[in-house]
Amino acid sequence: MLAQAKTKKEYKKLIAEMLSSMDSESEDKKSSTSSIKMMDLGNDTTTVTITRTKKK
């Protein structure tokens, strides 16, 4: 899915949609939270970290 992105803006939009989808699939939306961190590296490379945390 991410390979379809032709620009960094499209890539970020797809990641946001995926993250939103992960949150909506949760059985109890208030039991966990997701976050995304993107870091641009050299040589046109971007690292993406998606974290899902269960709330206590």
PDB file of N, CA, C, O and CB in Angstrom:
ATOM      1  N   MET A   1       0.823  -1.193   0.000  1.00  0.00           N
ATOM      2  CA  MET A   1       0.000   0.000   0.000  1.00  0.00           C
ATOM      3  C   MET A   1       0.870   1.260   0.000  1.00  0.00           C
ATOM      4  O   MET A   1       0.620   2.189  -0.768  1.00  0.00           O
ATOM      5  CB  MET A   1      -0.938  -0.004   1.209  1.00  0.00           C
ATOM      6  N   LEU A   2       1.885   1.290   0.857  1.00  0.00           N
ATOM      7  CA  LEU A   2       2.747   2.468   0.927  1.00  0.00           C
ATOM      8  C   LEU A   2       3.566   2.642  -0.342  1.00  0.00           C
ATOM      9  O   LEU A   2       3.979   3.753  -0.672  1.00  0.00           O
ATOM     10  CB  LEU A   2       3.672   2.371   2.128  1.00  0.00           C
ATOM     11  N   ALA A   3       3.799   1.552  -1.048  1.00  0.00           N
ATOM     12  CA  ALA A   3       4.576   1.636  -2.281  1.00  0.00           C
ATOM     13  C   ALA A   3       3.834   2.418  -3.363  1.00  0.00           C
ATOM     14  O   ALA A   3       4.442   2.846  -4.344  1.00  0.00           O
ATOM     15  CB  ALA A   3       4.909   0.237  -2.787  1.00  0.00           C
ATOM     16  N   GLN A   4       2.524   2.606  -3.191  1.00  0.00           N
ATOM     17  CA  GLN A   4       1.730   3.358  -4.156  1.00  0.00           C
ATOM     18  C   GLN A   4       2.016   4.853  -4.085  1.00  0.00           C
ATOM     19  O   GLN A   4       1.769   5.574  -5.051  1.00  0.00           O
ATOM     20  CB  GLN A   4       0.252   3.105  -3.926  1.00  0.00           C
ATOM     21  N   ALA A   5       2.524   5.321  -2.975  1.00  0.00           N
ATOM     22  CA  ALA A   5       2.765   6.751  -2.784  1.00  0.00           C
ATOM     23  C   ALA A   5       3.888   7.225  -3.696  1.00  0.00           C
ATOM     24  O   ALA A   5       4.962   6.625  -3.749  1.00  0.00           O
ATOM     25  CB  ALA A   5       3.108   7.054  -1.312  1.00  0.00           C
ATOM     26  N   LYS A   6       3.623   8.300  -4.403  1.00  0.00           N
ATOM     27  CA  LYS A   6       4.622   8.847  -5.313  1.00  0.00           C
ATOM     28  C   LYS A   6       5.330  10.057  -4.719  1.00  0.00           C
ATOM     29  O   LYS A   6       6.420  10.424  -5.159  1.00  0.00           O
ATOM     30  CB  LYS A   6       3.975   9.225  -6.630  1.00  0.00           C
ATOM     31  N   THR A   7       4.712  10.673  -3.721  1.00  0.00           N
ATOM     32  CA  THR A   7       5.319  11.834  -3.072  1.00  0.00           C
ATOM     33  C   THR A   7       5.318  11.624  -1.566  1.00  0.00           C
ATOM     34  O   THR A   7       4.593  10.776  -1.045  1.00  0.00           O
ATOM     35  CB  THR A   7       4.565  13.138  -3.443  1.00  0.00           C
ATOM     36  N   LYS A   8       6.132  12.397  -0.880  1.00  0.00           N
ATOM     37  CA  LYS A   8       6.192  12.300   0.577  1.00  0.00           C
ATOM     38  C   LYS A   8       4.841  12.659   1.197  1.00  0.00           C
ATOM     39  O   LYS A   8       4.447  12.077   2.207  1.00  0.00           O
ATOM     40  CB  LYS A   8       7.296  13.220   1.133  1.00  0.00           C
ATOM     41  N   LYS A   9       4.133  13.617   0.594  1.00  0.00           N
ATOM     42  CA  LYS A   9       2.820  14.022   1.102  1.00  0.00           C
ATOM     43  C   LYS A   9       1.827  12.860   1.004  1.00  0.00           C
ATOM     44  O   LYS A   9       1.081  12.604   1.949  1.00  0.00           O
ATOM     45  CB  LYS A   9       2.291  15.249   0.320  1.00  0.00           C
ATOM     46  N   GLU A  10       1.815  12.160  -0.129  1.00  0.00           N
ATOM     47  CA  GLU A  10       0.944  10.993  -0.298  1.00  0.00           C
ATOM     48  C   GLU A  10       1.317   9.896   0.696  1.00  0.00           C
ATOM     49  O   GLU A  10       0.441   9.243   1.263  1.00  0.00           O
ATOM     50  CB  GLU A  10       1.031  10.456  -1.740  1.00  0.00           C
ATOM     51  N   TYR A  11       2.597   9.699   0.900  1.00  0.00           N
ATOM     52  CA  TYR A  11       3.096   8.687   1.831  1.00  0.00           C
ATOM     53  C   TYR A  11       2.589   8.967   3.243  1.00  0.00           C
ATOM     54  O   TYR A  11       2.096   8.067   3.924  1.00  0.00           O
ATOM     55  CB  TYR A  11       4.639   8.648   1.813  1.00  0.00           C
ATOM     56  N   LYS A  12       2.716  10.225   3.678  1.00  0.00           N
ATOM     57  CA  LYS A  12       2.258  10.602   5.015  1.00  0.00           C
ATOM     58  C   LYS A  12       0.749  10.433   5.142  1.00  0.00           C
ATOM     59  O   LYS A  12       0.263  10.017   6.194  1.00  0.00           O
ATOM     60  CB  LYS A  12       2.654  12.049   5.330  1.00  0.00           C
ATOM     61  N   LYS A  13       0.003  10.748   4.089  1.00  0.00           N
ATOM     62  CA  LYS A  13      -1.451  10.593   4.111  1.00  0.00           C
ATOM     63  C   LYS A  13      -1.827   9.118   4.251  1.00  0.00           C
ATOM     64  O   LYS A  13      -2.715   8.777   5.033  1.00  0.00           O
ATOM     65  CB  LYS A  13      -2.080  11.188   2.830  1.00  0.00           C
ATOM     66  N   LEU A  14      -1.156   8.242   3.500  1.00  0.00           N
ATOM     67  CA  LEU A  14      -1.435   6.807   3.587  1.00  0.00           C
ATOM     68  C   LEU A  14      -1.123   6.264   4.978  1.00  0.00           C
ATOM     69  O   LEU A  14      -1.872   5.444   5.509  1.00  0.00           O
ATOM     70  CB  LEU A  14      -0.628   6.043   2.535  1.00  0.00           C
ATOM     71  N   ILE A  15      -0.033   6.715   5.562  1.00  0.00           N
ATOM     72  CA  ILE A  15       0.320   6.262   6.904  1.00  0.00           C
ATOM     73  C   ILE A  15      -0.732   6.717   7.909  1.00  0.00           C
ATOM     74  O   ILE A  15      -1.121   5.946   8.786  1.00  0.00           O
ATOM     75  CB  ILE A  15       1.710   6.789   7.308  1.00  0.00           C
ATOM     76  N   ALA A  16      -1.195   7.954   7.791  1.00  0.00           N
ATOM     77  CA  ALA A  16      -2.234   8.457   8.689  1.00  0.00           C
ATOM     78  C   ALA A  16      -3.514   7.640   8.545  1.00  0.00           C
ATOM     79  O   ALA A  16      -4.177   7.354   9.541  1.00  0.00           O
ATOM     80  CB  ALA A  16      -2.516   9.942   8.407  1.00  0.00           C
ATOM     81  N   GLU A  17      -3.868   7.263   7.323  1.00  0.00           N
ATOM     82  CA  GLU A  17      -5.050   6.434   7.096  1.00  0.00           C
ATOM     83  C   GLU A  17      -4.878   5.054   7.725  1.00  0.00           C
ATOM     84  O   GLU A  17      -5.816   4.521   8.319  1.00  0.00           O
ATOM     85  CB  GLU A  17      -5.328   6.299   5.595  1.00  0.00           C
ATOM     86  N   MET A  18      -3.692   4.477   7.597  1.00  0.00           N
ATOM     87  CA  MET A  18      -3.431   3.170   8.196  1.00  0.00           C
ATOM     88  C   MET A  18      -3.534   3.240   9.713  1.00  0.00           C
ATOM     89  O   MET A  18      -4.098   2.344  10.341  1.00  0.00           O
ATOM     90  CB  MET A  18      -2.048   2.656   7.783  1.00  0.00           C
ATOM     91  N   LEU A  19      -2.999   4.287  10.294  1.00  0.00           N
ATOM     92  CA  LEU A  19      -3.045   4.462  11.738  1.00  0.00           C
ATOM     93  C   LEU A  19      -4.486   4.623  12.205  1.00  0.00           C
ATOM     94  O   LEU A  19      -4.883   4.030  13.208  1.00  0.00           O
ATOM     95  CB  LEU A  19      -2.205   5.673  12.162  1.00  0.00           C
ATOM     96  N   SER A  20      -5.261   5.412  11.493  1.00  0.00           N
ATOM     97  CA  SER A  20      -6.669   5.605  11.819  1.00  0.00           C
ATOM     98  C   SER A  20      -7.418   4.280  11.741  1.00  0.00           C
ATOM     99  O   SER A  20      -8.273   3.993  12.578  1.00  0.00           O
ATOM    100  CB  SER A  20      -7.306   6.638  10.875  1.00  0.00           C
ATOM    101  N   SER A  21      -7.098   3.486  10.743  1.00  0.00           N
ATOM    102  CA  SER A  21      -7.720   2.181  10.575  1.00  0.00           C
ATOM    103  C   SER A  21      -7.380   1.261  11.747  1.00  0.00           C
ATOM    104  O   SER A  21      -8.244   0.530  12.231  1.00  0.00           O
ATOM    105  CB  SER A  21      -7.275   1.546   9.255  1.00  0.00           C
ATOM    106  N   MET A  22      -6.141   1.295  12.198  1.00  0.00           N
ATOM    107  CA  MET A  22      -5.733   0.482  13.350  1.00  0.00           C
ATOM    108  C   MET A  22      -6.535   0.866  14.582  1.00  0.00           C
ATOM    109  O   MET A  22      -6.976  -0.005  15.331  1.00  0.00           O
ATOM    110  CB  MET A  22      -4.226   0.645  13.627  1.00  0.00           C
ATOM    111  N   ASP A  23      -6.730   2.161  14.798  1.00  0.00           N
ATOM    112  CA  ASP A  23      -7.472   2.622  15.964  1.00  0.00           C
ATOM    113  C   ASP A  23      -8.941   2.231  15.880  1.00  0.00           C
ATOM    114  O   ASP A  23      -9.537   1.859  16.891  1.00  0.00           O
ATOM    115  CB  ASP A  23      -7.343   4.130  16.108  1.00  0.00           C
ATOM    116  N   SER A  24      -9.534   2.308  14.690  1.00  0.00           N
ATOM    117  CA  SER A  24     -10.956   2.007  14.552  1.00  0.00           C
ATOM    118  C   SER A  24     -11.231   0.511  14.660  1.00  0.00           C
ATOM    119  O   SER A  24     -12.348   0.115  14.992  1.00  0.00           O
ATOM    120  CB  SER A  24     -11.476   2.533  13.224  1.00  0.00           C
ATOM    121  N   GLU A  25     -10.232  -0.329  14.384  1.00  0.00           N
ATOM    122  CA  GLU A  25     -10.408  -1.774  14.486  1.00  0.00           C
ATOM    123  C   GLU A  25     -10.305  -2.270  15.922  1.00  0.00           C
ATOM    124  O   GLU A  25     -10.647  -3.417  16.211  1.00  0.00           O
ATOM    125  CB  GLU A  25      -9.384  -2.480  13.630  1.00  0.00           C
ATOM    126  N   SER A  26      -9.841  -1.420  16.812  1.00  0.00           N
ATOM    127  CA  SER A  26      -9.702  -1.795  18.212  1.00  0.00           C
ATOM    128  C   SER A  26     -11.079  -2.091  18.797  1.00  0.00           C
ATOM    129  O   SER A  26     -12.041  -1.370  18.532  1.00  0.00           O
ATOM    130  CB  SER A  26      -8.991  -0.677  19.015  1.00  0.00           C
ATOM    131  N   GLU A  27     -11.169  -3.156  19.595  1.00  0.00           N
ATOM    132  CA  GLU A  27     -12.445  -3.520  20.202  1.00  0.00           C
ATOM    133  C   GLU A  27     -12.965  -2.401  21.096  1.00  0.00           C
ATOM    134  O   GLU A  27     -14.148  -2.063  21.046  1.00  0.00           O
ATOM    135  CB  GLU A  27     -12.304  -4.812  21.006  1.00  0.00           C
ATOM    136  N   ASP A  28     -12.112  -1.844  21.888  1.00  0.00           N
ATOM    137  CA  ASP A  28     -12.476  -0.750  22.781  1.00  0.00           C
ATOM    138  C   ASP A  28     -11.568   0.421  22.447  1.00  0.00           C
ATOM    139  O   ASP A  28     -10.392   0.424  22.809  1.00  0.00           O
ATOM    140  CB  ASP A  28     -12.352  -1.163  24.297  1.00  0.00           C
ATOM    141  N   LYS A  29     -12.108   1.408  21.761  1.00  0.00           N
ATOM    142  CA  LYS A  29     -11.295   2.519  21.266  1.00  0.00           C
ATOM    143  C   LYS A  29     -10.583   3.270  22.376  1.00  0.00           C
ATOM    144  O   LYS A  29      -9.553   3.902  22.141  1.00  0.00           O
ATOM    145  CB  LYS A  29     -12.154   3.476  20.490  1.00  0.00           C
ATOM    146  N   LYS A  30     -11.127   3.205  23.590  1.00  0.00           N
ATOM    147  CA  LYS A  30     -10.510   3.932  24.697  1.00  0.00           C
ATOM    148  C   LYS A  30      -9.445   3.102  25.408  1.00  0.00           C
ATOM    149  O   LYS A  30      -8.780   3.605  26.314  1.00  0.00           O
ATOM    150  CB  LYS A  30     -11.571   4.362  25.690  1.00  0.00           C
ATOM    151  N   SER A  31      -9.271   1.835  25.013  1.00  0.00           N
ATOM    152  CA  SER A  31      -8.321   0.971  25.708  1.00  0.00           C
ATOM    153  C   SER A  31      -6.899   1.096  25.169  1.00  0.00           C
ATOM    154  O   SER A  31      -5.947   0.665  25.819  1.00  0.00           O
ATOM    155  CB  SER A  31      -8.770  -0.462  25.610  1.00  0.00           C
ATOM    156  N   SER A  32      -6.756   1.680  23.991  1.00  0.00           N
ATOM    157  CA  SER A  32      -5.415   1.822  23.441  1.00  0.00           C
ATOM    158  C   SER A  32      -5.325   3.093  22.604  1.00  0.00           C
ATOM    159  O   SER A  32      -6.331   3.659  22.175  1.00  0.00           O
ATOM    160  CB  SER A  32      -5.040   0.591  22.594  1.00  0.00           C
ATOM    161  N   THR A  33      -4.105   3.510  22.394  1.00  0.00           N
ATOM    162  CA  THR A  33      -3.867   4.691  21.569  1.00  0.00           C
ATOM    163  C   THR A  33      -2.681   4.417  20.660  1.00  0.00           C
ATOM    164  O   THR A  33      -1.750   3.704  21.035  1.00  0.00           O
ATOM    165  CB  THR A  33      -3.615   5.955  22.446  1.00  0.00           C
ATOM    166  N   SER A  34      -2.720   4.975  19.490  1.00  0.00           N
ATOM    167  CA  SER A  34      -1.639   4.787  18.523  1.00  0.00           C
ATOM    168  C   SER A  34      -0.994   6.124  18.215  1.00  0.00           C
ATOM    169  O   SER A  34      -1.647   7.168  18.240  1.00  0.00           O
ATOM    170  CB  SER A  34      -2.161   4.126  17.227  1.00  0.00           C
ATOM    171  N   SER A  35       0.284   6.075  17.928  1.00  0.00           N
ATOM    172  CA  SER A  35       0.983   7.294  17.530  1.00  0.00           C
ATOM    173  C   SER A  35       1.954   6.947  16.413  1.00  0.00           C
ATOM    174  O   SER A  35       2.357   5.797  16.242  1.00  0.00           O
ATOM    175  CB  SER A  35       1.729   7.944  18.738  1.00  0.00           C
ATOM    176  N   ILE A  36       2.310   7.963  15.672  1.00  0.00           N
ATOM    177  CA  ILE A  36       3.211   7.764  14.546  1.00  0.00           C
ATOM    178  C   ILE A  36       4.330   8.788  14.616  1.00  0.00           C
ATOM    179  O   ILE A  36       4.099   9.956  14.927  1.00  0.00           O
ATOM    180  CB  ILE A  36       2.455   7.869  13.202  1.00  0.00           C
ATOM    181  N   LYS A  37       5.530   8.344  14.328  1.00  0.00           N
ATOM    182  CA  LYS A  37       6.692   9.230  14.333  1.00  0.00           C
ATOM    183  C   LYS A  37       7.438   9.002  13.026  1.00  0.00           C
ATOM    184  O   LYS A  37       7.815   7.876  12.700  1.00  0.00           O
ATOM    185  CB  LYS A  37       7.623   8.970  15.583  1.00  0.00           C
ATOM    186  N   MET A  38       7.644  10.076  12.289  1.00  0.00           N
ATOM    187  CA  MET A  38       8.371   9.988  11.025  1.00  0.00           C
ATOM    188  C   MET A  38       9.639  10.808  11.122  1.00  0.00           C
ATOM    189  O   MET A  38       9.634  11.917  11.658  1.00  0.00           O
ATOM    190  CB  MET A  38       7.499  10.470   9.842  1.00  0.00           C
ATOM    191  N   MET A  39      10.721  10.262  10.603  1.00  0.00           N
ATOM    192  CA  MET A  39      11.995  10.971  10.614  1.00  0.00           C
ATOM    193  C   MET A  39      12.620  10.857   9.230  1.00  0.00           C
ATOM    194  O   MET A  39      12.849   9.761   8.719  1.00  0.00           O
ATOM    195  CB  MET A  39      12.951  10.404  11.711  1.00  0.00           C
ATOM    196  N   ASP A  40      12.889  12.009   8.641  1.00  0.00           N
ATOM    197  CA  ASP A  40      13.543  12.024   7.334  1.00  0.00           C
ATOM    198  C   ASP A  40      15.034  11.799   7.516  1.00  0.00           C
ATOM    199  O   ASP A  40      15.696  12.500   8.282  1.00  0.00           O
ATOM    200  CB  ASP A  40      13.277  13.361   6.592  1.00  0.00           C
ATOM    201  N   LEU A  41      15.547  10.814   6.804  1.00  0.00           N
ATOM    202  CA  LEU A  41      16.966  10.508   6.822  1.00  0.00           C
ATOM    203  C   LEU A  41      17.574  10.960   5.504  1.00  0.00           C
ATOM    204  O   LEU A  41      16.855  11.394   4.604  1.00  0.00           O
ATOM    205  CB  LEU A  41      17.212   8.993   7.062  1.00  0.00           C
ATOM    206  N   GLY A  42      18.854  10.865   5.387  1.00  0.00           N
ATOM    207  CA  GLY A  42      19.520  11.226   4.136  1.00  0.00           C
ATOM    208  C   GLY A  42      19.179  10.255   3.020  1.00  0.00           C
ATOM    209  O   GLY A  42      18.578   9.208   3.261  1.00  0.00           O
ATOM    210  N   ASN A  43      19.559  10.598   1.809  1.00  0.00           N
ATOM    211  CA  ASN A  43      19.374   9.731   0.638  1.00  0.00           C
ATOM    212  C   ASN A  43      17.904   9.391   0.372  1.00  0.00           C
ATOM    213  O   ASN A  43      17.587   8.261   0.001  1.00  0.00           O
ATOM    214  CB  ASN A  43      20.161   8.449   0.824  1.00  0.00           C
ATOM    215  N   ASP A  44      17.012  10.361   0.559  1.00  0.00           N
ATOM    216  CA  ASP A  44      15.574  10.174   0.282  1.00  0.00           C
ATOM    217  C   ASP A  44      14.979   8.991   1.044  1.00  0.00           C
ATOM    218  O   ASP A  44      14.156   8.255   0.500  1.00  0.00           O
ATOM    219  CB  ASP A  44      15.353   9.974  -1.213  1.00  0.00           C
ATOM    220  N   THR A  45      15.382   8.810   2.273  1.00  0.00           N
ATOM    221  CA  THR A  45      14.896   7.720   3.107  1.00  0.00           C
ATOM    222  C   THR A  45      14.129   8.296   4.288  1.00  0.00           C
ATOM    223  O   THR A  45      14.538   9.295   4.880  1.00  0.00           O
ATOM    224  CB  THR A  45      16.063   6.828   3.592  1.00  0.00           C
ATOM    225  N   THR A  46      13.023   7.664   4.620  1.00  0.00           N
ATOM    226  CA  THR A  46      12.224   8.077   5.766  1.00  0.00           C
ATOM    227  C   THR A  46      12.013   6.867   6.654  1.00  0.00           C
ATOM    228  O   THR A  46      11.678   5.787   6.167  1.00  0.00           O
ATOM    229  CB  THR A  46      10.863   8.692   5.324  1.00  0.00           C
ATOM    230  N   THR A  47      12.205   7.038   7.945  1.00  0.00           N
ATOM    231  CA  THR A  47      11.912   5.965   8.887  1.00  0.00           C
ATOM    232  C   THR A  47      10.582   6.281   9.567  1.00  0.00           C
ATOM    233  O   THR A  47      10.307   7.430   9.914  1.00  0.00           O
ATOM    234  CB  THR A  47      13.063   5.797   9.940  1.00  0.00           C
ATOM    235  N   VAL A  48       9.770   5.255   9.751  1.00  0.00           N
ATOM    236  CA  VAL A  48       8.453   5.419  10.349  1.00  0.00           C
ATOM    237  C   VAL A  48       8.344   4.470  11.530  1.00  0.00           C
ATOM    238  O   VAL A  48       8.645   3.282  11.416  1.00  0.00           O
ATOM    239  CB  VAL A  48       7.321   5.157   9.311  1.00  0.00           C
ATOM    240  N   THR A  49       7.910   5.004  12.669  1.00  0.00           N
ATOM    241  CA  THR A  49       7.678   4.183  13.847  1.00  0.00           C
ATOM    242  C   THR A  49       6.222   4.347  14.255  1.00  0.00           C
ATOM    243  O   THR A  49       5.769   5.460  14.523  1.00  0.00           O
ATOM    244  CB  THR A  49       8.640   4.572  15.015  1.00  0.00           C
ATOM    245  N   ILE A  50       5.495   3.246  14.301  1.00  0.00           N
ATOM    246  CA  ILE A  50       4.104   3.272  14.745  1.00  0.00           C
ATOM    247  C   ILE A  50       4.057   2.560  16.087  1.00  0.00           C
ATOM    248  O   ILE A  50       4.499   1.418  16.216  1.00  0.00           O
ATOM    249  CB  ILE A  50       3.134   2.595  13.693  1.00  0.00           C
ATOM    250  N   THR A  51       3.518   3.247  17.080  1.00  0.00           N
ATOM    251  CA  THR A  51       3.462   2.711  18.430  1.00  0.00           C
ATOM    252  C   THR A  51       2.009   2.602  18.868  1.00  0.00           C
ATOM    253  O   THR A  51       1.232   3.544  18.717  1.00  0.00           O
ATOM    254  CB  THR A  51       4.266   3.594  19.409  1.00  0.00           C
ATOM    255  N   ARG A  52       1.656   1.459  19.405  1.00  0.00           N
ATOM    256  CA  ARG A  52       0.308   1.265  19.939  1.00  0.00           C
ATOM    257  C   ARG A  52       0.450   0.961  21.420  1.00  0.00           C
ATOM    258  O   ARG A  52       1.124   0.005  21.806  1.00  0.00           O
ATOM    259  CB  ARG A  52      -0.461   0.111  19.186  1.00  0.00           C
ATOM    260  N   THR A  53      -0.183   1.771  22.239  1.00  0.00           N
ATOM    261  CA  THR A  53      -0.051   1.660  23.676  1.00  0.00           C
ATOM    262  C   THR A  53      -1.404   1.363  24.307  1.00  0.00           C
ATOM    263  O   THR A  53      -2.394   2.036  24.023  1.00  0.00           O
ATOM    264  CB  THR A  53       0.549   2.938  24.262  1.00  0.00           C
ATOM    265  N   LYS A  54      -1.436   0.350  25.166  1.00  0.00           N
ATOM    266  CA  LYS A  54      -2.669   0.053  25.893  1.00  0.00           C
ATOM    267  C   LYS A  54      -2.769   0.972  27.093  1.00  0.00           C
ATOM    268  O   LYS A  54      -1.806   1.150  27.838  1.00  0.00           O
ATOM    269  CB  LYS A  54      -2.718  -1.431  26.335  1.00  0.00           C
ATOM    270  N   LYS A  55      -3.939   1.551  27.272  1.00  0.00           N
ATOM    271  CA  LYS A  55      -4.170   2.411  28.429  1.00  0.00           C
ATOM    272  C   LYS A  55      -4.541   1.538  29.619  1.00  0.00           C
ATOM    273  O   LYS A  55      -5.198   0.505  29.483  1.00  0.00           O
ATOM    274  CB  LYS A  55      -5.286   3.461  28.139  1.00  0.00           C
ATOM    275  N   LYS A  56      -4.105   1.981  30.774  1.00  0.00           N
ATOM    276  CA  LYS A  56      -4.406   1.213  31.998  1.00  0.00           C
ATOM    277  C   LYS A  56      -5.682   1.690  32.620  1.00  0.00           C
ATOM    278  O   LYS A  56      -6.098   1.167  33.653  1.00  0.00           O
ATOM    279  CB  LYS A  56      -3.268   1.321  33.011  1.00  0.00           C
TER     280      LYS A  56
END
